[in-house]
Amino acid sequence: MRIEDTDRERSSDESVQAIMSGLDWLGVVADEGPYYQSKRAELYDKAVAELLGGGHAYWCVCSQEKLAATREAAQASGKKAMYDRSCRGAGHEPALDGPAVLRLASPESGETTIDDLVRGPVTFDNSELDDLVLLRSDGSPTFHLVVVVDDLDMGITHVLRGEDHLTNTPRQAQIFRSLGQEPPRYGHLPLIVGADRSRLSKRHGATSLDAYREMGILPGAMANYLARLGWSHGDQEIFSRAELSGLFDVEGVGKAAAAFDLEKLRWVNQQHIKATPPAELAAAVLPFLGAGEADDSSRLELVVELLAERAVTLVGLAEGAHCFLSDDLSWDRKAVARFLDEEGLARLAALAQQLELLADWDESNVEAAFAAALVDLDVKLGKLAQPARVALTGSKASPGIYEVCVVLGRERTLARLQRVAGELASGDLPLAAPAG
C-alpha cells in the first residue's frame, strides 16, 4: 500500500483514513506498507540528481504569465497547447535565477509505444508529449516522478489502473528509461460510468465505501460487484473472495466503460446474504440493531436465518428482525383495518386456544394447531394466516406463518396475540402508516 501524498494541497489525513477504512472493510489487506511518499524525499532527491547528471532534466524559470502566453499562442496557431521548451539547454540554476521547476528533457521525435495488457499496443508521438514538471517550484516532487521512483524501489512489475492514466504512461515510461530502467507492464482498466453512460457522479449512487457499509451492503458483496465491473468470467455473477483471487485474469478485463447500477449491487448483496452462514450473518447485522435486540445470540441466529431469503441489505434485515427481537412495535394501520376486524380477532382467539394446548413448540406442532383452528372456524388458511401475521409482526408481509410463530417462541406469540386483542379493544394499539 502506497499513499501518494506529495500534493500538499490535495492530501489530508481524512482522505487517507477513508482509504484505509474502506480497504479494511473490504478485507483488502496490503502485503507491505503503508508507505507515505511524503516521507521518502531522500529517494526522490537521488533520482533528481541522476536525471540532472545524465542530461535528462533541466531547470525552467518561466513565469506563469509566460507559460499562459505560450499556450495561447500555440492554440491561436492551431497547435497543441504545450510548453515550448524555451529553457531547455539554457543552463538555469534555481539558486542563481530565482524560482524554478525541474522538467524532464523528453525525446522530441520518434514514438513511445505502450504494450497495454488490456488495450494492446498504444503508440504516442513524442512530439506531442510535453517536457513535464518533475519538481515544483517549492521543491516538492510531482506524481510522475515519485511513482516511477517508487515503482523501481519496490520492484513493481505490473501496474493496473484506470484508463484516465493512459496519457500519463508514455511520460512515465520515458522517466524510467531516462533512469536507465525498463518500465513495468501496464494495463489500463475501463472507467465506471452511470447507467446513462455519463461520467459517474453522486446522482448515479457514487459515494464513499463507508456509505455502502451504512447502507447495509456486505463487504464480500461489494468486492464481488466492484470486481465484476469491467471484468468477466463467463456468465458467472456471484463470486466468493477465494474465487475472485483464484479466477481473476487481466485477459477477462473488457475495454468498454462499465456502468454502475445500484440495483444490481443490491441484487448481488441479496445473493451474498442468502449464502452467509447464520452465525456470520448475525454478527454482520449487529451494528444495525437497536438496543437490547441482540441480547440472545442463538435467538438472533434463528431470526436472521428465517429472514435471509428475503433480505436485500443488512438495514432491511435489521428492520425485519425488529418484530422478533423487541416488543416495541407499531402495527401497519391499513393491515390492521383490513385483517384485524371483529371477525379476524375472533379467529385469532380460536388460534390462541389451540396454540396454548401445545406441549412442544415446533413447526409441525404449530402447523397442527393452525389446522385444528381452521377446522373449528371452517375457513381456508389465508383467512387465519393473514390476521395472525399482522398481529404477530405488525405487517401483512412476513416469512411463513408457522416459522414466524416458532422463531417468536411460545411466550411471545401468545402474549402478542393477547396484547393485540386487548389494545385494539381499548384503542391503545400503536398504529403506523404502511411502509412506502
C-alpha positions in Angstrom: 0.0 0.0 0.0 1.4 3.3 -1.1 -0.1 6.7 -0.1 0.6 9.2 -2.8 0.5 12.4 -0.7 3.1 14.7 -2.3 0.4 17.1 -3.4 0.2 19.0 -0.2 -2.9 21.0 -1.1 -5.0 17.9 -2.0 -3.7 15.4 0.6 -5.3 15.2 4.0 -5.3 12.8 6.9 -9.1 12.4 6.5 -8.8 11.2 2.9 -6.0 8.7 3.8 -8.1 7.3 6.7 -11.1 7.0 4.4 -9.0 4.9 2.0 -7.6 2.7 4.8 -11.0 2.2 6.4 -12.6 1.3 3.1 -10.0 -1.3 2.2 -10.1 -2.7 5.7 -13.8 -3.1 5.4 -13.5 -4.8 2.1 -10.9 -7.2 3.5 -8.2 -6.0 1.1 -5.0 -6.4 3.2 -1.7 -5.0 2.0 1.3 -7.3 1.9 3.5 -4.3 2.7 3.2 -0.7 3.9 1.6 1.7 4.0 4.4 3.8 2.6 3.9 7.5 2.5 5.6 9.3 -0.4 5.9 12.5 1.8 8.4 10.6 3.9 10.6 9.3 1.0 12.1 12.6 -0.1 15.7 11.2 0.0 14.9 8.7 -2.7 13.4 11.3 -5.0 16.3 13.7 -4.4 18.7 10.9 -5.5 16.7 10.3 -8.7 16.6 14.1 -9.5 20.4 14.2 -9.2 20.7 11.2 -11.5 18.4 12.8 -14.1 20.2 16.1 -14.0 23.6 14.5 -14.1 22.7 12.5 -17.2 21.3 15.5 -19.0 17.7 14.1 -18.8 16.2 17.0 -16.8 16.6 20.8 -16.7 15.5 23.8 -14.7 12.8 26.0 -16.1 12.3 29.6 -14.8 9.4 30.6 -17.0 6.7 32.6 -15.1 3.0 31.5 -15.1 2.3 34.5 -17.3 4.8 33.4 -19.9 3.5 29.9 -19.8 0.0 31.1 -20.3 1.0 33.3 -23.2 2.9 30.4 -24.8 -0.2 28.2 -24.6 -2.5 30.9 -26.0 -0.1 31.5 -28.9 0.0 27.7 -29.7 -3.7 27.5 -29.7 -4.1 30.5 -31.9 -1.8 28.9 -34.5 -3.8 25.7 -34.3 -1.1 23.8 -32.4 -1.3 21.7 -29.2 -1.0 23.9 -26.1 2.3 22.7 -24.6 5.5 24.1 -23.2 7.8 25.5 -25.8 11.0 24.2 -24.2 12.5 27.6 -24.1 14.5 26.9 -21.0 15.9 23.6 -22.3 19.7 23.9 -22.8 19.7 27.4 -21.1 21.6 26.0 -18.0 19.4 27.8 -15.4 20.0 27.2 -11.7 17.4 27.9 -9.0 20.0 29.5 -6.7 21.1 31.9 -9.3 18.0 32.5 -11.5 15.2 32.5 -9.0 12.2 30.2 -8.5 12.3 27.2 -10.9 10.7 23.9 -11.7 12.5 20.8 -12.9 11.4 19.4 -16.2 12.1 16.2 -18.0 14.0 16.5 -21.2 11.8 14.2 -23.1 12.5 12.9 -26.7 11.4 15.5 -29.3 11.0 13.0 -32.1 10.1 9.3 -32.6 7.4 7.3 -30.8 6.8 5.7 -27.4 4.7 2.5 -27.6 3.0 1.0 -24.5 2.1 -2.7 -24.9 -1.0 -2.4 -22.8 -2.3 -5.5 -21.1 -5.9 -4.5 -21.8 -5.8 -2.5 -25.0 -2.8 -3.9 -26.8 -0.1 -1.7 -28.2 -0.8 2.0 -27.9 1.6 4.4 -29.7 2.3 8.0 -28.8 4.1 10.6 -31.0 6.9 12.0 -28.8 6.5 15.4 -30.4 3.0 15.6 -28.8 4.4 14.9 -25.3 5.4 17.9 -23.1 8.5 18.3 -21.1 6.6 17.5 -17.9 7.4 19.0 -14.5 9.3 16.7 -12.1 9.8 19.1 -9.2 7.5 22.1 -8.4 9.0 25.5 -7.6 8.6 24.7 -3.8 10.9 21.7 -4.3 8.1 19.1 -3.9 8.2 16.2 -6.4 5.2 15.6 -8.7 3.2 12.4 -9.2 5.0 11.4 -12.3 8.5 11.4 -10.7 7.5 9.8 -7.4 5.5 6.9 -8.9 8.4 6.0 -11.1 11.0 6.1 -8.3 8.7 4.1 -6.0 7.9 1.5 -8.7 11.7 1.0 -9.2 12.4 0.9 -5.4 9.5 -1.5 -4.7 10.2 -3.8 -7.7 6.8 -3.2 -9.3 6.3 -5.5 -12.3 2.7 -4.8 -13.3 0.5 -1.7 -12.9 -3.3 -1.9 -13.3 -5.0 1.5 -13.2 -7.8 3.5 -14.7 -7.7 4.4 -18.4 -7.7 8.1 -17.4 -4.0 7.4 -16.7 -3.2 6.2 -20.2 -1.8 9.5 -21.3 0.5 9.6 -18.3 2.0 6.2 -19.1 4.3 7.2 -22.0 5.6 10.1 -19.9 6.4 7.8 -17.0 8.0 5.3 -19.4 10.3 8.0 -20.6 11.3 8.7 -17.0 12.1 5.0 -16.4 14.3 4.9 -19.5 16.0 8.2 -18.5 16.9 6.4 -15.3 18.3 3.5 -17.3 15.4 1.2 -16.5 12.6 -0.5 -18.3 9.0 0.4 -17.2 6.7 -2.3 -15.7 3.8 -3.8 -17.7 0.8 -1.5 -17.7 -2.9 -2.4 -18.1 -5.5 0.4 -18.2 -8.9 -0.6 -16.9 -12.2 0.8 -18.2 -13.7 3.6 -16.1 -17.0 3.3 -14.3 -19.9 5.3 -15.7 -23.5 5.8 -14.7 -26.4 3.8 -16.2 -26.9 6.7 -18.7 -23.2 6.2 -19.8 -22.2 9.6 -18.5 -19.4 10.3 -16.0 -20.2 8.6 -12.7 -21.4 11.0 -10.1 -23.4 11.1 -6.8 -26.7 11.1 -8.7 -25.8 7.6 -10.0 -25.1 6.4 -6.5 -21.3 7.1 -6.4 -20.2 7.8 -2.9 -17.7 6.6 -0.3 -17.3 3.0 0.7 -18.4 4.0 4.2 -21.8 5.0 2.7 -22.3 1.5 1.2 -21.4 -0.1 4.6 -24.0 2.1 6.3 -26.5 1.1 3.6 -26.1 -2.5 4.7 -24.0 -3.9 1.9 -21.8 -6.9 2.9 -18.1 -6.3 2.2 -17.9 -9.6 0.2 -20.8 -8.4 -2.0 -19.2 -5.0 -2.5 -15.9 -6.7 -3.5 -17.8 -9.1 -5.8 -19.7 -6.2 -7.5 -16.6 -4.0 -8.0 -14.5 -6.8 -9.3 -17.2 -7.8 -11.8 -17.4 -4.2 -13.2 -15.4 -4.3 -16.4 -14.2 -7.9 -15.8 -16.0 -11.2 -16.5 -15.5 -14.9 -16.1 -18.1 -16.5 -18.4 -21.6 -15.8 -17.3 -20.8 -16.1 -13.5 -22.1 -13.2 -11.5 -21.6 -14.3 -7.9 -18.1 -14.9 -6.6 -16.6 -15.6 -3.2 -13.4 -13.8 -2.2 -11.4 -17.1 -2.8 -12.9 -17.4 -6.3 -12.1 -13.9 -7.2 -8.5 -14.4 -6.1 -8.2 -17.7 -8.0 -10.0 -16.7 -11.2 -9.0 -13.1 -11.9 -7.0 -12.7 -15.0 -6.4 -9.4 -16.8 -7.4 -11.1 -20.1 -11.0 -11.0 -18.7 -11.0 -7.2 -18.5 -13.0 -5.5 -21.1 -12.2 -2.3 -23.0 -15.7 -0.7 -22.7 -16.6 1.5 -19.7 -18.6 -0.3 -17.1 -21.9 1.0 -15.9 -22.5 1.3 -12.1 -26.0 0.0 -11.3 -27.1 0.4 -7.7 -30.0 -2.1 -8.1 -27.5 -4.7 -9.5 -25.4 -4.1 -6.4 -28.4 -4.7 -4.2 -29.1 -7.9 -6.1 -25.6 -9.1 -5.6 -25.8 -8.2 -1.9 -29.0 -10.3 -1.6 -27.3 -13.3 -3.0 -24.4 -13.0 -0.6 -26.9 -12.6 2.3 -28.6 -15.8 1.3 -25.2 -17.6 1.2 -23.9 -16.3 4.5 -23.9 -18.7 7.4 -26.4 -17.6 10.2 -23.8 -17.0 12.8 -21.7 -14.9 10.5 -24.8 -13.0 9.3 -26.0 -12.4 12.8 -22.6 -10.8 13.6 -22.8 -8.7 10.5 -26.3 -7.3 11.3 -25.4 -6.4 14.9 -24.4 -2.8 14.2 -27.9 -2.2 12.6 -29.9 -3.5 15.6 -31.5 -1.4 18.3 -30.5 -1.5 22.0 -31.3 -4.9 23.6 -32.2 -6.6 20.3 -29.2 -8.8 20.2 -29.1 -10.0 23.9 -29.6 -13.6 22.8 -27.1 -14.6 20.1 -28.7 -18.0 19.4 -32.1 -16.4 19.0 -30.7 -13.8 16.7 -29.2 -16.5 14.5 -32.7 -18.1 14.2 -34.2 -14.8 13.2 -31.6 -13.9 10.5 -31.8 -17.5 9.1 -35.6 -17.0 8.8 -35.3 -13.6 7.1 -32.2 -14.1 5.0 -34.0 -15.4 1.9 -36.0 -12.1 1.6 -33.4 -9.6 2.8 -31.7 -7.3 0.3 -29.5 -5.3 2.7 -28.4 -5.6 6.4 -30.5 -2.5 7.1 -33.6 -4.3 5.7 -32.7 -7.4 7.6 -32.4 -5.5 10.9 -35.8 -3.8 10.2 -37.4 -7.2 9.6 -35.8 -8.7 12.7 -37.2 -5.9 14.9 -40.6 -7.6 15.5 -38.9 -10.8 16.6 -36.4 -9.2 18.9 -38.5 -6.4 20.5 -42.0 -5.8 21.7 -41.7 -2.1 21.0 -43.7 -2.3 17.8 -46.1 -0.3 15.6 -48.7 -2.0 13.5 -49.5 -1.2 9.9 -52.7 0.9 10.1 -54.1 -0.4 6.8 -53.3 -4.0 7.6 -54.9 -3.8 11.0 -58.1 -2.2 9.5 -58.3 -5.0 6.8 -57.4 -8.1 8.8 -58.0 -7.4 12.5 -61.7 -6.5 12.4 -64.1 -8.3 14.8 -64.1 -11.4 12.7 -60.3 -11.5 12.4 -59.9 -11.1 16.2 -62.4 -14.0 16.8 -60.3 -16.2 14.5 -57.1 -15.3 16.4 -58.8 -16.2 19.7 -59.6 -19.6 18.3 -56.0 -20.0 17.2 -54.7 -19.0 20.6 -56.7 -21.7 22.2 -55.2 -24.3 20.0 -51.6 -23.0 20.4 -52.0 -23.0 24.2 -52.6 -26.8 24.1 -49.2 -27.5 22.5 -46.7 -29.3 24.7 -43.8 -29.0 22.2 -43.3 -25.7 20.3 -42.0 -26.7 16.9 -43.1 -26.1 13.3 -45.0 -29.3 12.8 -47.0 -28.8 16.1 -47.7 -25.2 15.3 -49.0 -26.2 11.9 -51.2 -28.8 13.5 -52.6 -26.1 15.9 -53.5 -23.9 12.9 -55.1 -26.9 11.1 -57.3 -27.6 14.2 -58.3 -23.9 14.4 -59.2 -24.0 10.7 -61.5 -27.0 11.2 -63.2 -25.2 14.1 -63.6 -22.0 12.1 -64.4 -23.7 8.8 -62.2 -21.3 6.8 -59.2 -21.5 4.5 -55.7 -20.9 5.8 -55.4 -17.4 4.3 -58.4 -16.2 6.4 -56.4 -17.1 9.6 -52.8 -16.8 8.5 -53.1 -13.1 7.4 -54.7 -11.9 10.7 -52.1 -13.9 12.6 -49.3 -12.4 10.5 -50.4 -8.9 11.1 -51.0 -9.5 14.8 -47.6 -11.1 15.3 -45.3 -9.0 13.1 -47.3 -5.7 12.6 -47.2 -6.2 8.9 -49.1 -8.2 6.2 -45.8 -9.4 4.7 -43.5 -11.9 6.5 -42.0 -15.3 6.1 -44.2 -18.4 6.6 -46.6 -18.0 9.5 -45.6 -21.3 11.1 -41.9 -20.3 11.0 -42.8 -16.9 12.4 -44.5 -18.5 15.4 -41.6 -20.8 16.1 -39.0 -18.1 15.9 -41.1 -15.7 18.1 -41.4 -18.5 20.6 -44.4 -19.7 22.6 -44.4 -17.0 25.2 -44.1 -14.1 22.8 -46.5 -15.5 20.3 -49.3 -16.0 22.8 -48.6 -12.7 24.6 -48.7 -10.8 21.3 -52.0 -12.3 20.3 -53.4 -11.3 23.6 -51.9 -7.8 23.5 -53.2 -7.0 20.1 -56.8 -8.1 21.0 -56.7 -6.1 24.3 -55.1 -2.9 22.9 -57.3 -2.8 19.9 -60.3 -3.0 22.1 -59.1 -0.2 24.3 -57.7 1.9 21.4 -54.1 1.7 22.7 -52.5 -0.4 19.9 -49.7 1.8 18.3 -50.5 2.2 14.7 -48.2 3.4 11.9 -48.7 4.3 8.2 -47.7 1.4 5.9 -44.1 1.4 4.7 -43.5 3.2 1.5 
